[in-house]
């Protein structure tokens, strides 16, 4: 079997429609989780909530992205 390592695999992954859809789902789930608190919050509390949501988003996004040391193959393993 011929090796098919892709040099720009991380960039391809992050620009893929499937990955972007997962990020949209993640963002929407965070917004729906904090919707009740957001609707009753004032200006400063919304700033804090926005910061907390950004932290949660980055934490969850790191779980979706493979390690920076990963090798990417053009074939998907079954």
Backbone atoms as SQL, in Angstrom:
CREATE TABLE atoms (id INTEGER PRIMARY KEY, chain TEXT, resi INTEGER, resn TEXT, atom TEXT, x REAL, y REAL, z REAL);
INSERT INTO atoms VALUES
  (1, 'A', 1, 'UNK', 'N', 0.833, -1.172, 0.000),
  (2, 'A', 1, 'UNK', 'CA', 0.000, 0.000, 0.000),
  (3, 'A', 1, 'UNK', 'C', 0.885, 1.246, 0.000),
  (4, 'A', 2, 'UNK', 'N', 0.592, 2.160, -0.842),
  (5, 'A', 2, 'UNK', 'CA', 1.372, 3.384, -0.993),
  (6, 'A', 2, 'UNK', 'C', 0.981, 4.401, 0.088),
  (7, 'A', 3, 'UNK', 'N', 1.984, 5.001, 0.730),
  (8, 'A', 3, 'UNK', 'CA', 1.713, 6.050, 1.713),
  (9, 'A', 3, 'UNK', 'C', 1.176, 7.284, 1.021),
  (10, 'A', 4, 'UNK', 'N', 0.178, 7.905, 1.615),
  (11, 'A', 4, 'UNK', 'CA', -0.407, 9.109, 1.042),
  (12, 'A', 4, 'UNK', 'C', -0.530, 10.172, 2.132),
  (13, 'A', 5, 'UNK', 'N', 0.601, 10.605, 2.640),
  (14, 'A', 5, 'UNK', 'CA', 0.630, 11.632, 3.679),
  (15, 'A', 5, 'UNK', 'C', 0.402, 12.989, 3.025),
  (16, 'A', 6, 'UNK', 'N', -0.444, 13.786, 3.632),
  (17, 'A', 6, 'UNK', 'CA', -0.797, 15.092, 3.092),
  (18, 'A', 6, 'UNK', 'C', -0.053, 16.149, 3.891),
  (19, 'A', 7, 'UNK', 'N', 0.657, 17.031, 3.221),
  (20, 'A', 7, 'UNK', 'CA', 1.488, 18.006, 3.925),
  (21, 'A', 7, 'UNK', 'C', 0.681, 19.095, 4.605),
  (22, 'A', 8, 'UNK', 'N', -0.425, 19.508, 4.051),
  (23, 'A', 8, 'UNK', 'CA', -1.219, 20.582, 4.653),
  (24, 'A', 8, 'UNK', 'C', -2.523, 20.040, 5.234),
  (25, 'A', 9, 'UNK', 'N', -2.434, 18.880, 5.883),
  (26, 'A', 9, 'UNK', 'CA', -3.615, 18.202, 6.408),
  (27, 'A', 9, 'UNK', 'C', -4.359, 19.005, 7.465),
  (28, 'A', 10, 'UNK', 'N', -3.625, 19.655, 8.352),
  (29, 'A', 10, 'UNK', 'CA', -4.283, 20.438, 9.412),
  (30, 'A', 10, 'UNK', 'C', -5.081, 21.590, 8.814),
  (31, 'A', 11, 'UNK', 'N', -4.507, 22.251, 7.842),
  (32, 'A', 11, 'UNK', 'CA', -5.191, 23.369, 7.187),
  (33, 'A', 11, 'UNK', 'C', -6.414, 22.868, 6.412),
  (34, 'A', 12, 'UNK', 'N', -6.273, 21.735, 5.739),
  (35, 'A', 12, 'UNK', 'CA', -7.406, 21.157, 5.010),
  (36, 'A', 12, 'UNK', 'C', -8.528, 20.768, 5.958),
  (37, 'A', 13, 'UNK', 'N', -8.153, 20.181, 7.091),
  (38, 'A', 13, 'UNK', 'CA', -9.151, 19.786, 8.075),
  (39, 'A', 13, 'UNK', 'C', -9.936, 20.997, 8.559),
  (40, 'A', 14, 'UNK', 'N', -9.228, 22.043, 8.954),
  (41, 'A', 14, 'UNK', 'CA', -9.891, 23.207, 9.530),
  (42, 'A', 14, 'UNK', 'C', -10.715, 23.978, 8.516),
  (43, 'A', 15, 'UNK', 'N', -10.411, 23.843, 7.239),
  (44, 'A', 15, 'UNK', 'CA', -11.205, 24.540, 6.226),
  (45, 'A', 15, 'UNK', 'C', -12.290, 23.657, 5.617),
  (46, 'A', 16, 'UNK', 'N', -12.369, 22.410, 6.060),
  (47, 'A', 16, 'UNK', 'CA', -13.363, 21.498, 5.489),
  (48, 'A', 16, 'UNK', 'C', -14.777, 21.872, 5.957),
  (49, 'A', 17, 'UNK', 'N', -15.763, 21.656, 5.111),
  (50, 'A', 17, 'UNK', 'CA', -17.147, 21.980, 5.488),
  (51, 'A', 17, 'UNK', 'C', -17.639, 21.186, 6.696),
  (52, 'A', 18, 'UNK', 'N', -17.192, 19.943, 6.825),
  (53, 'A', 18, 'UNK', 'CA', -17.611, 19.120, 7.952),
  (54, 'A', 18, 'UNK', 'C', -17.093, 19.685, 9.267),
  (55, 'A', 19, 'UNK', 'N', -15.835, 20.085, 9.276),
  (56, 'A', 19, 'UNK', 'CA', -15.245, 20.650, 10.488),
  (57, 'A', 19, 'UNK', 'C', -15.906, 21.984, 10.825),
  (58, 'A', 20, 'UNK', 'N', -16.169, 22.808, 9.831),
  (59, 'A', 20, 'UNK', 'CA', -16.841, 24.086, 10.066),
  (60, 'A', 20, 'UNK', 'C', -18.252, 23.860, 10.606),
  (61, 'A', 21, 'UNK', 'N', -18.927, 22.817, 10.131),
  (62, 'A', 21, 'UNK', 'CA', -20.260, 22.491, 10.641),
  (63, 'A', 21, 'UNK', 'C', -20.191, 22.084, 12.112),
  (64, 'A', 22, 'UNK', 'N', -19.167, 21.312, 12.470),
  (65, 'A', 22, 'UNK', 'CA', -18.992, 20.920, 13.882),
  (66, 'A', 22, 'UNK', 'C', -18.752, 22.138, 14.756),
  (67, 'A', 23, 'UNK', 'N', -17.969, 23.102, 14.264),
  (68, 'A', 23, 'UNK', 'CA', -17.723, 24.319, 15.037),
  (69, 'A', 23, 'UNK', 'C', -19.008, 25.138, 15.197),
  (70, 'A', 24, 'UNK', 'N', -19.816, 25.204, 14.137),
  (71, 'A', 24, 'UNK', 'CA', -21.107, 25.908, 14.236),
  (72, 'A', 24, 'UNK', 'C', -22.011, 25.243, 15.263),
  (73, 'A', 25, 'UNK', 'N', -22.063, 23.909, 15.247),
  (74, 'A', 25, 'UNK', 'CA', -22.867, 23.170, 16.226),
  (75, 'A', 25, 'UNK', 'C', -22.383, 23.447, 17.642),
  (76, 'A', 26, 'UNK', 'N', -21.082, 23.463, 17.823),
  (77, 'A', 26, 'UNK', 'CA', -20.505, 23.740, 19.132),
  (78, 'A', 26, 'UNK', 'C', -20.886, 25.140, 19.602),
  (79, 'A', 27, 'UNK', 'N', -20.753, 26.116, 18.719),
  (80, 'A', 27, 'UNK', 'CA', -21.090, 27.499, 19.066),
  (81, 'A', 27, 'UNK', 'C', -22.579, 27.630, 19.417),
  (82, 'A', 28, 'UNK', 'N', -23.441, 26.979, 18.630),
  (83, 'A', 28, 'UNK', 'CA', -24.877, 27.035, 18.895),
  (84, 'A', 28, 'UNK', 'C', -25.245, 26.350, 20.207),
  (85, 'A', 29, 'UNK', 'N', -24.581, 25.250, 20.523),
  (86, 'A', 29, 'UNK', 'CA', -24.870, 24.567, 21.785),
  (87, 'A', 29, 'UNK', 'C', -24.453, 25.425, 22.972),
  (88, 'A', 30, 'UNK', 'N', -23.332, 26.116, 22.844),
  (89, 'A', 30, 'UNK', 'CA', -22.910, 27.020, 23.920),
  (90, 'A', 30, 'UNK', 'C', -23.888, 28.166, 24.086),
  (91, 'A', 31, 'UNK', 'N', -24.341, 28.731, 22.977),
  (92, 'A', 31, 'UNK', 'CA', -25.286, 29.839, 23.057),
  (93, 'A', 31, 'UNK', 'C', -26.611, 29.393, 23.661),
  (94, 'A', 32, 'UNK', 'N', -27.088, 28.218, 23.287),
  (95, 'A', 32, 'UNK', 'CA', -28.356, 27.741, 23.846),
  (96, 'A', 32, 'UNK', 'C', -28.215, 27.385, 25.325),
  (97, 'A', 33, 'UNK', 'N', -27.040, 26.901, 25.725),
  (98, 'A', 33, 'UNK', 'CA', -26.806, 26.565, 27.124),
  (99, 'A', 33, 'UNK', 'C', -26.829, 27.814, 28.007),
  (100, 'A', 34, 'UNK', 'N', -26.360, 28.933, 27.475),
  (101, 'A', 34, 'UNK', 'CA', -26.288, 30.171, 28.257),
  (102, 'A', 34, 'UNK', 'C', -27.406, 31.157, 27.920),
  (103, 'A', 35, 'UNK', 'N', -28.391, 30.732, 27.137),
  (104, 'A', 35, 'UNK', 'CA', -29.433, 31.648, 26.650),
  (105, 'A', 35, 'UNK', 'C', -30.257, 32.262, 27.777),
  (106, 'A', 36, 'UNK', 'N', -30.652, 31.463, 28.748),
  (107, 'A', 36, 'UNK', 'CA', -31.494, 31.983, 29.838),
  (108, 'A', 36, 'UNK', 'C', -30.755, 33.045, 30.638),
  (109, 'A', 37, 'UNK', 'N', -29.511, 32.764, 30.971),
  (110, 'A', 37, 'UNK', 'CA', -28.719, 33.729, 31.744),
  (111, 'A', 37, 'UNK', 'C', -28.427, 34.976, 30.908),
  (112, 'A', 38, 'UNK', 'N', -28.184, 34.787, 29.609),
  (113, 'A', 38, 'UNK', 'CA', -27.890, 35.901, 28.709),
  (114, 'A', 38, 'UNK', 'C', -29.070, 36.870, 28.631),
  (115, 'A', 39, 'UNK', 'N', -30.285, 36.329, 28.584),
  (116, 'A', 39, 'UNK', 'CA', -31.470, 37.174, 28.412),
  (117, 'A', 39, 'UNK', 'C', -31.731, 38.071, 29.621),
  (118, 'A', 40, 'UNK', 'N', -31.250, 37.668, 30.788),
  (119, 'A', 40, 'UNK', 'CA', -31.484, 38.457, 31.997),
  (120, 'A', 40, 'UNK', 'C', -30.267, 39.261, 32.425),
  (121, 'A', 41, 'UNK', 'N', -29.180, 39.146, 31.702),
  (122, 'A', 41, 'UNK', 'CA', -27.932, 39.792, 32.100),
  (123, 'A', 41, 'UNK', 'C', -27.869, 41.226, 31.602),
  (124, 'A', 42, 'UNK', 'N', -27.175, 42.047, 32.383),
  (125, 'A', 42, 'UNK', 'CA', -26.907, 43.412, 31.966),
  (126, 'A', 42, 'UNK', 'C', -25.654, 43.459, 31.110),
  (127, 'A', 43, 'UNK', 'N', -25.210, 44.687, 30.823),
  (128, 'A', 43, 'UNK', 'CA', -24.066, 44.872, 29.929),
  (129, 'A', 43, 'UNK', 'C', -22.810, 44.177, 30.443),
  (130, 'A', 44, 'UNK', 'N', -22.439, 44.408, 31.696),
  (131, 'A', 44, 'UNK', 'CA', -21.188, 43.852, 32.212),
  (132, 'A', 44, 'UNK', 'C', -21.272, 42.346, 32.381),
  (133, 'A', 45, 'UNK', 'N', -22.431, 41.849, 32.796),
  (134, 'A', 45, 'UNK', 'CA', -22.592, 40.397, 32.931),
  (135, 'A', 45, 'UNK', 'C', -22.514, 39.722, 31.558),
  (136, 'A', 46, 'UNK', 'N', -23.032, 40.393, 30.523),
  (137, 'A', 46, 'UNK', 'CA', -22.930, 39.829, 29.171),
  (138, 'A', 46, 'UNK', 'C', -21.483, 39.767, 28.711),
  (139, 'A', 47, 'UNK', 'N', -20.693, 40.761, 29.093),
  (140, 'A', 47, 'UNK', 'CA', -19.271, 40.724, 28.743),
  (141, 'A', 47, 'UNK', 'C', -18.591, 39.535, 29.400),
  (142, 'A', 48, 'UNK', 'N', -18.926, 39.285, 30.665),
  (143, 'A', 48, 'UNK', 'CA', -18.357, 38.139, 31.384),
  (144, 'A', 48, 'UNK', 'C', -18.826, 36.832, 30.741),
  (145, 'A', 49, 'UNK', 'N', -20.113, 36.764, 30.411),
  (146, 'A', 49, 'UNK', 'CA', -20.636, 35.564, 29.748),
  (147, 'A', 49, 'UNK', 'C', -19.975, 35.333, 28.404),
  (148, 'A', 50, 'UNK', 'N', -19.777, 36.392, 27.649),
  (149, 'A', 50, 'UNK', 'CA', -19.112, 36.269, 26.342),
  (150, 'A', 50, 'UNK', 'C', -17.703, 35.711, 26.523),
  (151, 'A', 51, 'UNK', 'N', -17.003, 36.182, 27.538),
  (152, 'A', 51, 'UNK', 'CA', -15.650, 35.696, 27.820),
  (153, 'A', 51, 'UNK', 'C', -15.693, 34.228, 28.224),
  (154, 'A', 52, 'UNK', 'N', -16.641, 33.853, 29.102),
  (155, 'A', 52, 'UNK', 'CA', -16.752, 32.464, 29.547),
  (156, 'A', 52, 'UNK', 'C', -17.091, 31.537, 28.378),
  (157, 'A', 53, 'UNK', 'N', -17.976, 31.990, 27.506),
  (158, 'A', 53, 'UNK', 'CA', -18.338, 31.185, 26.347),
  (159, 'A', 53, 'UNK', 'C', -17.152, 31.012, 25.408),
  (160, 'A', 54, 'UNK', 'N', -16.344, 32.058, 25.259),
  (161, 'A', 54, 'UNK', 'CA', -15.150, 31.960, 24.408),
  (162, 'A', 54, 'UNK', 'C', -14.158, 30.956, 24.984),
  (163, 'A', 55, 'UNK', 'N', -14.001, 30.969, 26.302),
  (164, 'A', 55, 'UNK', 'CA', -13.095, 30.018, 26.948),
  (165, 'A', 55, 'UNK', 'C', -13.602, 28.592, 26.740),
  (166, 'A', 56, 'UNK', 'N', -14.910, 28.377, 26.951),
  (167, 'A', 56, 'UNK', 'CA', -15.485, 27.053, 26.740),
  (168, 'A', 56, 'UNK', 'C', -15.343, 26.609, 25.286),
  (169, 'A', 57, 'UNK', 'N', -15.564, 27.538, 24.354),
  (170, 'A', 57, 'UNK', 'CA', -15.456, 27.212, 22.935),
  (171, 'A', 57, 'UNK', 'C', -14.035, 26.758, 22.596),
  (172, 'A', 58, 'UNK', 'N', -13.044, 27.509, 23.069),
  (173, 'A', 58, 'UNK', 'CA', -11.653, 27.127, 22.788),
  (174, 'A', 58, 'UNK', 'C', -11.311, 25.775, 23.405),
  (175, 'A', 59, 'UNK', 'N', -11.796, 25.523, 24.622),
  (176, 'A', 59, 'UNK', 'CA', -11.519, 24.251, 25.290),
  (177, 'A', 59, 'UNK', 'C', -12.128, 23.084, 24.501),
  (178, 'A', 60, 'UNK', 'N', -13.376, 23.235, 24.080),
  (179, 'A', 60, 'UNK', 'CA', -14.035, 22.171, 23.332),
  (180, 'A', 60, 'UNK', 'C', -13.460, 22.029, 21.925),
  (181, 'A', 61, 'UNK', 'N', -13.046, 23.132, 21.329),
  (182, 'A', 61, 'UNK', 'CA', -12.457, 23.092, 19.984),
  (183, 'A', 61, 'UNK', 'C', -11.147, 22.319, 19.985),
  (184, 'A', 62, 'UNK', 'N', -10.377, 22.467, 21.067),
  (185, 'A', 62, 'UNK', 'CA', -9.110, 21.733, 21.172),
  (186, 'A', 62, 'UNK', 'C', -9.335, 20.228, 21.165),
  (187, 'A', 63, 'UNK', 'N', -10.503, 19.800, 21.656),
  (188, 'A', 63, 'UNK', 'CA', -10.813, 18.368, 21.660),
  (189, 'A', 63, 'UNK', 'C', -11.105, 17.860, 20.250),
  (190, 'A', 64, 'UNK', 'N', -11.583, 18.755, 19.377),
  (191, 'A', 64, 'UNK', 'CA', -11.909, 18.361, 18.008),
  (192, 'A', 64, 'UNK', 'C', -10.688, 18.323, 17.100),
  (193, 'A', 65, 'UNK', 'N', -9.708, 19.159, 17.384),
  (194, 'A', 65, 'UNK', 'CA', -8.540, 19.302, 16.521),
  (195, 'A', 65, 'UNK', 'C', -7.488, 18.271, 16.920),
  (196, 'A', 66, 'UNK', 'N', -6.945, 17.536, 15.974),
  (197, 'A', 66, 'UNK', 'CA', -5.879, 16.577, 16.291),
  (198, 'A', 66, 'UNK', 'C', -4.615, 17.288, 16.801),
  (199, 'A', 67, 'UNK', 'N', -3.744, 16.531, 17.365),
  (200, 'A', 67, 'UNK', 'CA', -2.484, 17.046, 17.875),
  (201, 'A', 67, 'UNK', 'C', -1.689, 17.730, 16.762),
  (202, 'A', 68, 'UNK', 'N', -0.891, 18.723, 17.129),
  (203, 'A', 68, 'UNK', 'CA', -0.058, 19.405, 16.147),
  (204, 'A', 68, 'UNK', 'C', 1.022, 18.482, 15.587),
  (205, 'A', 69, 'UNK', 'N', 1.254, 17.364, 16.248),
  (206, 'A', 69, 'UNK', 'CA', 2.268, 16.417, 15.809),
  (207, 'A', 69, 'UNK', 'C', 1.669, 15.289, 14.968),
  (208, 'A', 70, 'UNK', 'N', 0.399, 15.380, 14.648),
  (209, 'A', 70, 'UNK', 'CA', -0.267, 14.338, 13.868),
  (210, 'A', 70, 'UNK', 'C', 0.159, 14.370, 12.404),
  (211, 'A', 71, 'UNK', 'N', 0.182, 13.196, 11.814),
  (212, 'A', 71, 'UNK', 'CA', 0.372, 13.068, 10.383),
  (213, 'A', 71, 'UNK', 'C', -0.999, 12.871, 9.774),
  (214, 'A', 72, 'UNK', 'N', -1.237, 13.457, 8.626),
  (215, 'A', 72, 'UNK', 'CA', -2.543, 13.380, 7.992),
  (216, 'A', 72, 'UNK', 'C', -2.442, 12.518, 6.752),
  (217, 'A', 73, 'UNK', 'N', -3.400, 11.637, 6.626),
  (218, 'A', 73, 'UNK', 'CA', -3.454, 10.776, 5.461),
  (219, 'A', 73, 'UNK', 'C', -4.611, 11.236, 4.582),
  (220, 'A', 74, 'UNK', 'N', -4.461, 11.040, 3.290),
  (221, 'A', 74, 'UNK', 'CA', -5.544, 11.411, 2.383),
  (222, 'A', 74, 'UNK', 'C', -6.642, 10.344, 2.385),
  (223, 'A', 75, 'UNK', 'N', -6.407, 9.233, 3.035),
  (224, 'A', 75, 'UNK', 'CA', -7.433, 8.190, 3.170),
  (225, 'A', 75, 'UNK', 'C', -7.944, 8.202, 4.604),
  (226, 'A', 76, 'UNK', 'N', -9.231, 8.023, 4.737),
  (227, 'A', 76, 'UNK', 'CA', -9.832, 8.009, 6.066),
  (228, 'A', 76, 'UNK', 'C', -9.800, 6.574, 6.586),
  (229, 'A', 77, 'UNK', 'N', -9.266, 6.411, 7.790),
  (230, 'A', 77, 'UNK', 'CA', -9.182, 5.077, 8.386),
  (231, 'A', 77, 'UNK', 'C', -10.571, 4.623, 8.809),
  (232, 'A', 78, 'UNK', 'N', -10.877, 3.395, 8.570),
  (233, 'A', 78, 'UNK', 'CA', -12.207, 2.867, 8.923),
  (234, 'A', 78, 'UNK', 'C', -12.213, 2.335, 10.319);
